[in-house]
């Protein structure tokens, strides 16, 4: 594979995140798939300032450290591109991905890198985090505990090793894996994830006292799966600061689904609402480790920490308190 295309594929996979698959095809083409359905088929082509960009063409341009003016020109034409300096835009019917400040790929000669922080593969680091830095895992037992195939566990562990998050050694024919530290995993993961990656809808609910409101949510949502996160969820684990807004993950696939959830619950959309409904970008692994606290379903401590890490209202401080609390309890997450 051409080294430049390999770099481009790695960045595309990183930018796409959970729920979107970038599938390499023959003849330097990729298919952009969502839910097993191809939304676009794009041909990878090198770009130069002399290229005549045609609006709506099925080309994904590869650039090296492009100027902001060059990227703006491509955006204005509705073009898809990957800038090897760390920017990706994919525009096609039914999908728009536009991300900057992505980490640079490590090696110009490397092939596409499958991320340990994609939805299914992230069950591996989630399992490692739950066990803490002490235990050493065999790859077979790690895959079984995480609920993924051994091949998924293998590429997830390789990616984590490249990021210096885990240590690996060979024991006979078996690979043994150990998490370096929970903090190192959080720091690396938070480079690629923000809580705003989840689609959200702000609604007006009678939040009042957040804890009392959370106790009534199940009645409003019926059988639909949900879990509290950010300050509302974290406050049920470790008291830190007053909770003013409530963020709930609900089992919904789109903003339209969120609107229907709100309608059925009797919550009206509103920019000044104190209730935020989130459709998880991690559609499968988000629910890993959900537990009850005070009768309220709350996402795992790891997911709480990841969500809080970049939240502007004392999020990092609260995340660090959760991590300290977890480490002080012992090796395993409760």
C-alpha positions as CSV (number, residue, x, y, z in Angstrom):
1,X,0.0,0.0,0.0
2,X,1.2,3.5,-0.8
3,X,2.6,5.0,2.4
4,X,0.7,8.2,2.0
5,X,-2.6,6.4,1.5
6,X,-1.8,4.3,4.6
7,X,-1.4,7.5,6.6
8,X,-4.7,8.9,5.2
9,X,-6.6,5.7,6.1
10,X,-5.3,5.9,9.7
11,X,-6.5,9.5,10.1
12,X,-9.8,8.7,8.4
13,X,-10.5,5.9,10.8
14,X,-9.5,8.1,13.8
15,X,-11.8,10.9,12.6
16,X,-14.8,8.7,11.9
17,X,-15.0,7.4,15.4
18,X,-17.7,5.0,16.7
19,X,-20.5,4.1,14.4
20,X,-18.8,4.9,11.1
21,X,-16.6,2.4,9.3
22,X,-14.0,3.4,6.7
23,X,-13.6,0.3,4.5
24,X,-10.6,0.3,2.1
25,X,-11.5,-0.9,-1.4
26,X,-9.4,-1.7,-4.4
27,X,-8.0,1.0,-6.8
28,X,-7.3,3.5,-3.9
29,X,-11.0,3.8,-3.0
30,X,-12.8,3.7,0.4
31,X,-16.4,3.1,1.3
32,X,-17.9,5.1,4.2
33,X,-20.3,2.7,6.0
34,X,-22.8,3.3,8.7
35,X,-24.8,0.5,10.1
36,X,-23.4,-1.9,7.4
37,X,-24.7,0.4,4.6
38,X,-22.4,2.3,2.3
39,X,-23.2,6.0,2.3
40,X,-20.3,7.0,0.0
41,X,-17.6,5.6,-2.2
42,X,-14.6,7.9,-2.5
43,X,-11.4,7.7,-4.6
44,X,-8.2,8.9,-2.8
45,X,-6.2,11.3,-4.9
46,X,-3.2,13.5,-4.1
47,X,-4.0,17.2,-4.2
48,X,-2.0,20.2,-5.3
49,X,-2.9,24.0,-5.5
50,X,-3.1,23.5,-9.3
51,X,-5.9,21.0,-9.1
52,X,-9.3,22.2,-10.4
53,X,-11.8,21.2,-7.7
54,X,-15.2,20.3,-9.0
55,X,-18.2,20.6,-6.7
56,X,-19.7,17.4,-5.5
57,X,-17.1,15.1,-7.0
58,X,-16.5,11.6,-5.5
59,X,-12.9,12.3,-4.6
60,X,-11.2,12.3,-1.3
61,X,-8.2,14.6,-1.6
62,X,-4.9,13.8,0.3
63,X,-2.9,16.9,1.3
64,X,0.3,17.4,3.2
65,X,0.2,20.1,5.9
66,X,-2.2,22.3,3.8
67,X,-2.7,26.0,4.5
68,X,-6.0,27.1,6.1
69,X,-6.8,28.9,2.8
70,X,-6.4,25.6,0.9
71,X,-8.7,23.8,3.3
72,X,-11.3,26.5,3.2
73,X,-11.3,26.4,-0.6
74,X,-12.1,22.6,-0.4
75,X,-14.8,23.2,2.2
76,X,-16.4,25.8,0.0
77,X,-16.5,23.3,-2.9
78,X,-18.1,20.7,-0.6
79,X,-15.1,18.4,-1.1
80,X,-13.8,15.6,1.1
81,X,-10.2,15.6,2.1
82,X,-7.6,14.3,4.6
83,X,-4.8,16.6,5.5
84,X,-1.9,14.5,6.9
85,X,-1.2,17.4,9.3
86,X,-4.3,16.3,11.2
87,X,-7.5,17.3,9.6
88,X,-10.3,15.3,8.0
89,X,-13.5,16.3,6.2
90,X,-15.9,13.8,4.6
91,X,-19.0,15.2,3.0
92,X,-21.5,12.9,1.2
93,X,-25.3,12.4,1.2
94,X,-26.3,11.5,4.8
95,X,-22.9,12.2,6.4
96,X,-20.7,15.1,7.4
97,X,-17.5,14.6,9.3
98,X,-15.2,17.6,9.8
99,X,-12.5,17.3,12.4
100,X,-9.2,19.1,13.0
101,X,-6.4,18.9,15.5
102,X,-6.1,15.1,15.1
103,X,-2.9,13.5,16.3
104,X,-0.3,13.0,13.6
105,X,0.2,9.5,12.4
106,X,3.3,7.9,13.9
107,X,5.0,6.4,10.8
108,X,5.0,7.4,7.2
109,X,5.4,3.7,6.3
110,X,2.7,2.4,8.5
111,X,-0.5,0.9,7.2
112,X,-3.9,1.9,8.6
113,X,-4.2,1.8,12.4
114,X,-7.3,0.3,13.9
115,X,-8.0,2.2,17.1
116,X,-8.4,0.6,20.5
117,X,-10.9,3.4,21.2
118,X,-13.4,2.5,18.5
119,X,-16.8,1.3,19.8
120,X,-16.3,-2.5,19.8
121,X,-12.6,-2.5,20.5
122,X,-13.0,-0.1,23.4
123,X,-14.4,-3.0,25.4
124,X,-10.8,-4.1,25.8
125,X,-9.5,-1.0,27.5
126,X,-12.7,-0.7,29.5
127,X,-12.0,-4.2,30.8
128,X,-8.4,-3.4,31.6
129,X,-9.4,-0.2,33.4
130,X,-12.0,-2.1,35.5
131,X,-9.2,-4.5,36.6
132,X,-6.7,-1.8,37.4
133,X,-2.9,-1.8,36.9
134,X,-2.2,-4.9,38.9
135,X,-3.5,-7.9,37.1
136,X,-1.7,-9.5,34.1
137,X,-4.1,-10.8,31.4
138,X,-3.7,-13.5,28.9
139,X,-5.0,-12.4,25.5
140,X,-7.6,-15.2,25.4
141,X,-9.0,-14.5,28.8
142,X,-9.0,-10.7,28.1
143,X,-11.0,-11.2,24.9
144,X,-13.5,-13.5,26.7
145,X,-14.0,-11.1,29.6
146,X,-14.4,-8.1,27.3
147,X,-16.8,-10.1,25.1
148,X,-14.9,-9.6,21.8
149,X,-13.1,-11.9,19.4
150,X,-9.4,-12.6,20.0
151,X,-8.6,-10.8,16.8
152,X,-10.3,-7.6,18.0
153,X,-8.5,-8.0,21.4
154,X,-5.2,-8.5,19.6
155,X,-5.4,-5.3,17.5
156,X,-6.7,-3.3,20.5
157,X,-3.8,-4.4,22.6
158,X,-1.3,-3.7,19.9
159,X,-2.7,-0.1,19.6
160,X,-2.6,0.4,23.3
161,X,1.0,-0.9,23.4
162,X,2.0,1.6,20.7
163,X,0.5,4.3,22.9
164,X,2.5,3.0,25.9
165,X,-0.7,2.4,27.8
166,X,-0.1,-1.4,28.3
167,X,2.9,-3.6,28.6
168,X,3.1,-6.9,26.8
169,X,5.3,-10.0,27.1
170,X,5.4,-13.4,25.7
171,X,4.9,-16.4,28.0
172,X,5.3,-19.5,25.8
173,X,2.9,-19.0,22.9
174,X,0.6,-16.7,24.9
175,X,0.8,-12.9,25.1
176,X,0.4,-11.4,28.6
177,X,-0.9,-7.9,28.9
178,X,-0.8,-5.4,31.9
179,X,-2.3,-1.9,32.1
180,X,0.4,0.6,33.0
181,X,-2.0,2.8,34.9
182,X,-5.6,4.0,34.8
183,X,-4.4,7.6,34.5
184,X,-2.3,6.8,31.4
185,X,-5.3,5.2,29.7
186,X,-7.6,8.1,30.5
187,X,-5.0,10.7,29.3
188,X,-4.5,8.8,26.0
189,X,-8.2,8.2,25.4
190,X,-9.2,11.7,26.2
191,X,-7.0,12.9,23.3
192,X,-9.5,11.4,20.9
193,X,-12.8,11.7,22.8
194,X,-14.9,14.6,24.0
195,X,-18.3,14.3,25.7
196,X,-19.6,16.6,22.9
197,X,-18.9,13.8,20.4
198,X,-22.3,12.5,21.5
199,X,-25.4,13.9,19.8
200,X,-27.5,15.8,22.3
201,X,-30.8,17.5,22.8
202,X,-31.5,20.1,25.5
203,X,-34.9,20.0,27.0
204,X,-37.0,21.6,29.7
205,X,-37.7,19.0,32.4
206,X,-38.8,19.7,36.0
207,X,-35.2,19.0,37.3
208,X,-35.6,20.8,40.6
209,X,-33.6,18.8,43.0
210,X,-31.5,16.6,40.7
211,X,-31.4,13.5,42.9
212,X,-35.2,13.5,43.3
213,X,-35.6,14.1,39.5
214,X,-33.3,11.2,38.7
215,X,-35.4,8.9,40.8
216,X,-38.4,9.8,38.6
217,X,-36.7,9.3,35.2
218,X,-37.4,5.6,34.8
219,X,-41.1,6.3,35.2
220,X,-40.8,8.9,32.3
221,X,-38.7,6.7,30.0
222,X,-40.5,3.4,30.6
223,X,-38.5,0.4,29.3
224,X,-36.0,2.5,27.3
225,X,-32.4,2.0,28.5
226,X,-30.7,5.1,30.1
227,X,-27.9,6.1,32.4
228,X,-26.8,9.3,34.1
229,X,-23.4,10.9,33.3
230,X,-21.3,14.0,33.9
231,X,-21.9,15.8,37.2
232,X,-25.3,14.3,37.8
233,X,-24.0,10.8,37.5
234,X,-20.6,11.5,39.2
235,X,-22.3,13.1,42.2
236,X,-24.0,9.8,43.0
237,X,-20.5,8.2,43.3
238,X,-18.4,11.0,44.8
239,X,-19.9,14.3,46.2
240,X,-18.0,17.2,44.8
241,X,-20.0,20.3,43.8
242,X,-23.7,21.2,43.4
243,X,-25.4,19.7,40.4
244,X,-27.2,22.3,38.3
245,X,-27.8,20.5,35.0
246,X,-28.6,16.8,34.3
247,X,-27.1,14.8,31.5
248,X,-28.6,11.4,30.6
249,X,-27.6,8.9,28.0
250,X,-30.6,7.3,26.4
251,X,-30.7,4.4,24.0
252,X,-31.3,6.5,20.9
253,X,-29.6,6.5,17.5
254,X,-30.3,10.0,16.2
255,X,-31.4,13.5,17.1
256,X,-34.8,12.5,15.8
257,X,-34.9,9.6,18.2
258,X,-34.0,12.0,21.1
259,X,-36.8,14.3,20.1
260,X,-39.2,11.4,20.2
261,X,-37.9,10.3,23.6
262,X,-38.5,13.9,24.9
263,X,-42.0,14.0,23.4
264,X,-43.1,10.8,25.0
265,X,-41.6,11.8,28.4
266,X,-43.4,15.2,28.2
267,X,-40.2,17.2,28.0
268,X,-40.1,20.2,25.7
269,X,-37.0,21.2,23.7
270,X,-35.5,24.5,24.9
271,X,-32.1,26.2,24.8
272,X,-32.5,27.2,28.5
273,X,-33.5,23.7,29.6
274,X,-31.5,22.0,32.4
275,X,-31.9,18.5,31.1
276,X,-29.6,17.2,28.3
277,X,-30.4,13.9,26.5
278,X,-27.5,12.3,24.8
279,X,-27.5,9.7,22.0
280,X,-24.2,7.8,22.7
281,X,-21.5,7.8,20.1
282,X,-20.4,4.5,21.7
283,X,-23.6,2.7,20.9
284,X,-22.5,-0.7,22.3
285,X,-19.7,-0.1,24.7
286,X,-21.2,2.9,26.5
287,X,-23.4,0.5,28.4
288,X,-20.4,-1.6,29.6
289,X,-20.2,-1.3,33.4
290,X,-23.5,0.6,34.0
291,X,-24.5,0.2,37.6
292,X,-27.0,1.5,40.0
293,X,-26.2,4.2,42.6
294,X,-29.1,5.2,44.9
295,X,-31.4,3.3,42.5
296,X,-30.3,5.4,39.5
297,X,-28.4,3.8,36.6
298,X,-25.0,5.5,36.2
299,X,-22.4,4.9,33.5
300,X,-19.1,3.2,34.5
301,X,-16.5,5.2,36.4
302,X,-14.3,5.2,33.3
303,X,-17.1,6.7,31.1
304,X,-17.8,9.3,33.8
305,X,-14.1,10.3,33.9
306,X,-13.9,10.5,30.1
307,X,-17.1,12.6,29.9
308,X,-15.9,14.9,32.6
309,X,-12.3,15.3,31.4
310,X,-13.0,18.1,29.0
311,X,-16.2,19.5,30.5
312,X,-15.7,23.2,31.2
313,X,-17.5,23.3,34.6
314,X,-15.0,21.8,37.0
315,X,-15.0,18.6,34.9
316,X,-11.3,17.8,35.2
317,X,-11.4,18.4,38.9
318,X,-14.4,16.1,39.4
319,X,-12.8,13.4,37.1
320,X,-9.6,13.4,39.1
321,X,-11.6,13.0,42.3
322,X,-13.4,10.0,40.8
323,X,-10.1,8.5,39.8
324,X,-8.6,9.0,43.3
325,X,-11.7,7.5,44.9
326,X,-11.5,4.4,42.6
327,X,-7.8,3.9,43.3
328,X,-8.4,4.3,47.0
329,X,-11.0,1.5,47.0
330,X,-8.7,-1.2,45.7
331,X,-7.9,-2.9,42.5
332,X,-11.3,-3.4,41.0
333,X,-14.0,-1.0,39.9
334,X,-17.3,-1.5,41.6
